[in-house]
Amino acid sequence: MFNQPKQKSTATHTWQVWAMYVVLTVSLSEEQALKQACPSCDATQSCNCSSMGLDFVPSGLTDKITLLDLSRNRIKHIRAHDLQQAVNLRTLLLQSNKISSIDEDSFVSLGKLELLDLSNNNLAHLSPGWFEHLVSLQHLHIHGNCYSNLGESSPFSSLRNLSSLHLGNPRFSTIRQGNFEGITLLDQLWIEGSNLSVYEPGSLKSIKKINHMIISIRRVDLFSAIVRDLLHSAIWLEIREIKLDIENEKLVQNSILPLTIQKMTFTRASFSDKYASQIMVLLKEITSLRELESIDSVLEGNGNWNTKLIEISGQSSVETVSVINMTIPHFYLFLDLKGLESQISKLKRLSIASSKVFMVPCTLSRNFLSLVYLDFHDNLFVNNRLSETICKGAWPSLQTLNLSKNSLKSLNQTAKYVANLPKLNNLDISQNNFGEIPDVCEWPAKLKYLNLSRTRISKLTACVPSTLEVLDISANNLKEFNLHLPFLKELYLAKNQLKALPDAASIPNLVALSIRGNKLNSFSKEELESFKKMELLDASANNFICSCEFLSFIQHQAGIGQMLEGWPESYICDSPLAVRGAQVGAVQLSLMECHRSLVVSLICAVVFLAILILVAIGYKYHAVWYMRMTWAWLQAKRKPKRAPPKDICYDAFVSYSENDSNWVENVMVQELEQACPPFRLCLHKRDFVPGKWIVDNIIDSIEKSHKTLFVLSEHFVQSEWCKYELDFSHFRLFDENNDAAILILLEPIQSQAIPKRFCKLRKIMNTKTYLEWPREEEQQEMFWENLKAALKS
């Protein structure tokens, strides 16, 4: 008794702590929600907050946002104020979260919302209040949640503009009448009801039209009830994951309404011999049915069907049958379906792909009287079985045949059997293994379209029919194309080894050509213009050599962008190395790269012209003489500066103009050489060594002379030879700072009148005293005395 108050006090304290914890947790959650934001939502119309680990709808959403992606986060609850400001939202993606509850008014401001995705969450029920204000909603995805039914009434009654609806989940079990009230027209309705156990008849009748109805269902009784409700509203009905064990059922009951189902697809379904006949009979009741399709389904048995029951039930309205990836466990024991001949006479299109078909009995194939399209791709056909499948009289109306991806190895035999099809104009035998082909083959007379791609053909021959308008020989090992096909309009040569465009003369009517992924380096304007009717060329994915000629043509050709498929992004330069990897249309080569020979020729011409000019200038100004003189001077520099006395042969070397030779030879020489004692003079006419280079003669004569006499006159300054002698004298004598030069002025000369090329003479006359020849005889004696004295000094 004494412990009771204490226990009561302890319990009260515990509840107080718990209450404080709850309040604190809620407060922290609200504070955390305020802190969470999506950084990509700033001032953008599209807000991508996917996979960011958000626990709440981020704050700060504005009326500028039109798309909000909150998928793949950890959001559990949508609150009433979360989306209140996003009044212009068009798309809201909330899939793959952990949403288990949504406030009734959460979407009240989203009157412009067109797509809402709540799939793959934890919603245990659906409330009509969520969708009440979504008057513009067109697409609703609520599959992959936890609800088992749609409620007592329709949660979609206010969605007048709804176009597609995707609902259901593994726990979805019940569809009631009234669940789809308010929906009158849907482009697509997808119900995932693999565990559906209750379907109240008439539940889908409220929808007046469904273009594509997809439903996953396993129970056959529910299948019949659903089909009955959709007979007058669905256009394309797709049933998934059902095992069709039906017997003694009737799909179409007495009704005056027209049937609307035109196409029925069974995906991942299961059929058996026991019920196959009954299914065919039931489907005949749907007289509007035109197309029947089976995808990834299983057929148990060996084709032992009740053909009598099928025959007495009348003719089927189905015109197209497609069987894709049908698994028949014992396909090698399958029967020849004898007895079904009457059921296939009106069939127009038949596709049996990836289903291990290796033969069709001749007796059966002859009864496909109306069939125009036959697709047997990815099966097990071989050449020796084609004789049975395409026997004479088989497939009499066939126009298109697809035998691609089988095990055919002889093109000759294939063509021989296909020739039994008189109306065939389109043949696809690609992805077989033909290898070498013969020179001549027999084909149907009307064949216009032939696909030989991926058949390991390395060389083409006349076996290819000349009647073709379209030929596809892509992905082989062709190195050339030399066929004459006068009617060909389209040619596909992609992924071969061709180095040039085909010859246009052999295919004059070509309109479209694909030579993508070959070894094409370039093509010219002439080649392209040779195809008179060409409208489309795909030459992409080749290794183009971006030469100047190719670039000039392709970058300036009018309309090239409209003709070339994939231009410009798929046309890449492989060389030169400097532009490898660049787009052909963007490459600009330099003048040197584009006109190398022209530039080299121009440079050579300029150099040659410069040489000619230099030669002309050198000739005019005696450049050769100057060079030889310089060389002689350099050699002279290596000699001793003053010759030994024993080597002095002359008292003076006389430099004069030929025009002054009369005075020099008859006056000065006579006076000096007859003097007592006589002076020894060196004259070029008399004393130069014959055969010796004149420059060497001048140098040697100056070096062997004690003095050098320059007889100056108007003729002297006009003489080039005198200038040379003056220059040599200057090199050897004046540079030694001696007085070996004696100037005789034969006639008055002003230093300013001396030509500029006699620059050294001008310098000498300005710095040295010279003797002037007097005209008066009484003064000439004094002249000779002064000259002799100068020579003796």
Salt bridges, closest charged atoms under 4 A:
GLU31 OE2 - LYS35 NZ 3.62
ASP55 OD1 - ARG74 NE 3.12
ASP82 OD1 - ARG79 NH2 2.97
ASP82 OD1 - HIS81 NE2 3.76
ASP103 OD1 - HIS77 NE2 3.21
GLU192 OE2 - HIS166 NE2 2.88
ASP221 OD2 - ARG219 NH2 2.84
GLU238 OE1 - HIS212 NE2 3.02
GLU238 OE2 - ARG240 NE 2.93
GLU241 OE2 - ARG268 NH2 3.60
GLU249 OE1 - ARG228 NH2 3.13
GLU291 OE2 - LYS263 NZ 3.69
GLU293 OE1 - LYS263 NZ 3.64
ASP375 OD1 - HIS377 ND1 2.94
GLU469 OE2 - LYS448 NZ 3.96
GLU529 OE2 - LYS525 NZ 3.99
ASP538 OD2 - ARG516 NE 3.63
ASP574 OD1 - ARG580 NE 3.79
GLU658 OE1 - HIS684 NE2 3.83
GLU658 OE2 - LYS685 NZ 2.41
GLU665 OE2 - LYS685 NZ 3.32
GLU671 OE2 - LYS788 NZ 3.44
GLU673 OE2 - ARG686 NH2 2.76
ASP687 OD2 - ARG686 NE 3.33
ASP700 OD1 - LYS639 NZ 3.96
ASP700 OD2 - LYS692 NZ 2.10
GLU703 OE1 - LYS639 NZ 3.76
GLU703 OE2 - ARG732 NE 3.42
GLU720 OE2 - ARG757 NE 2.99
ASP727 OD2 - LYS723 NZ 2.93
ASP735 OD1 - HIS730 ND1 3.78
GLU736 OE2 - ARG732 NE 3.76
ASP739 OD1 - LYS768 NZ 3.37
